[in-house]
Amino acid sequence: MSTRRDPLGLLALPGVAFLGLAFLAPLMLLLWSSIRGPDGFTLNGYWRVLGDEYYRGVILASLQLGLITTFGAFVLGYPAAFALARAKGYWQVVLFALIFLPLTVSIIVKSFGWGIILRRDGILNWLMLNLGLIERPVRMIFTEGALYAGMINVFLPFMVLPIYSVVRMMDARLPDAAATLGASPWYSFTRVTLPLSLPGIIAGSSLVFSLAVAAYVTPSLLMGDRYMTMSMVMAKAFLNLRDWQLGAAMAAVMLAVAAFIVVGASLLQRRVGGR
Amino acid sequence: MMHPPAGGHLAIEGISKRFGAAVVLEALSISVAKGEFVSLLGPSGCGKTTLLRCVAGLLLPDAGTIRVGGAEITRLPAHMRNVGVVFQNYALFPHLTVAANIAFGLRAQGTSKAAAAPRVAEALALVRMSEHANKPVTALSGGQQQRVAVARALVVRPSLLLLDEPFSALDRKLRETMQVELKHLLREVGITAIFVTHDQEEALVVSDRIAVMNAGRIEQLADPATLYQRPATLYALDFVGQSTRLSGRVLGMEDGVVVVQTALGVVRAPGSFAAGSPVVIAARPEAVSLAPADAPGVNRIAARVSEISFLGSRTQLHLALADEGDRGIAELPRLPDGVGPGSSVTLGFAVADTMLYPAA
């Protein structure tokens, strides 16, 4: 043996084996069923998904939902991550709890919660009626606004955590240094703070985007059939229609989207972090 | 009343700052001439870094005024002050190269890339870092990082340079080299510089004047030699250099000198104190000699040697003293034969070299 192999690499073996059994094998089966027709190999499933205006609309709607959720989570989560990283003592505990305790609540419970708040006889309508802000209940649930609010709520922690962990490692005196060199707060933010937090933004955004694109529970509970996402089409295809070819092809498309994001994000990450 | 501009290049008047109940700066005033190097020397928590942050514009004082070149800047935001800072551990921008770090201030102030380039090159040459221009700053050694931090601060031609413990991240050998190098460089540039440090040796090396700080106030502001030879207070005496110090009680005045009874006998010192006052007498180690001639004008104390420290170019004798606050230190070029731990020795120091303070 000429080179000594690092035995630490072997530590990944159990995890890799588990993923291989529990994830890769079923995935292969799924991909297999997406190209299997009654007469052997066929791309009919993909043709049905990509060639049909309705399903193309579903894919676009999922992507749009993912983008809006990611953007909303970023706008709310970026300042929150800074507050969390810079908070001291007791305040940090409180902020941590506020941002991460919701993770311990199931998505189903959270989505139902939004339903209770937003429905016709829900809390928000009751409140606005009694305050005299509106004269009759406003339709909020099953609107896109409600969907976005719910999605951002559910996925916000996944944006905050990666940004927080990057910001926490950032030297808090760098903006001071920029200011003493004559940099305005805006210049300092765009040239120092933002570039240095970019790895966290990329990680958080790709995480939230891939989770949001694949979301099933929140869209179905807050929108129902009105706003079909890829996951909802899959569920319908597998459970209701028993159309394995359609479901598997849709799953493959979603997988491609996710893979594109993960690979793209890590390439971007390398470019940003490699300097 | 109009304030006269004669307050020096940097004029700080009555600066106070408190954090909650803690008073960090208490009506502090100091004036620094153009081109002068002043050290703020004190232990951590004495307010020296707070004062620096107030001058840099990173902290707003509760009261008082700060002027640079006659113009008041007390409430001006940091980025409009043109006061340079070399931060502790340098705070270089880790995502930028050496050259981009140095160009940062120029670019932030609107200098075009083309106009900035020759000035960056000049600054790089000034700190002898030209060959490292395109390296990431994270690849530099501590001494190189310090040079980049200095170049980055100087390239925008600040009216004043503040340096916060600039040598604390360097190891001892490099620190001594960089102290001399930096002093030389800043002198060449002709800038006014304020050093913040807790290291008295560093302050002695780099400063024209040293402000010894204690609990938010300046105990003494003096040139290094005066500060060392004539510390104004016990605090300054203890903070800068070592000393023999004995507590005692004034017996009275005699021929214009104060006569003090200490645990090791009667000691005389120049000054004026009422009989019965509790006092501390002190002498610097190099003013103390072994086995002095029995002559008038020389204080003599006899004690046992507790320890000997060999320092290379000189040797220190430490005396065994009963009182806890008392210390006996003599510094000799070389140790005479037969003197060691346990030896009984007589030490002498001139009355003229003896310092006298009211007991704390």
Interface residues (C-beta under 8 A of the other chain):
Chain A: D171 R173 L174 D176 A177 A178 A179 T180 L181 G182 A183 S184 P185 Y187 S188 R191 V192 P195 L196 R275
Chain B: A56 G57 L58 P77 A78 H79 M80 R81 N82 V83 G84 V85 F87 N89 A91 L92 F93 P94 H95 F104 G105 A108 Q109 P136 R152 A153 V156
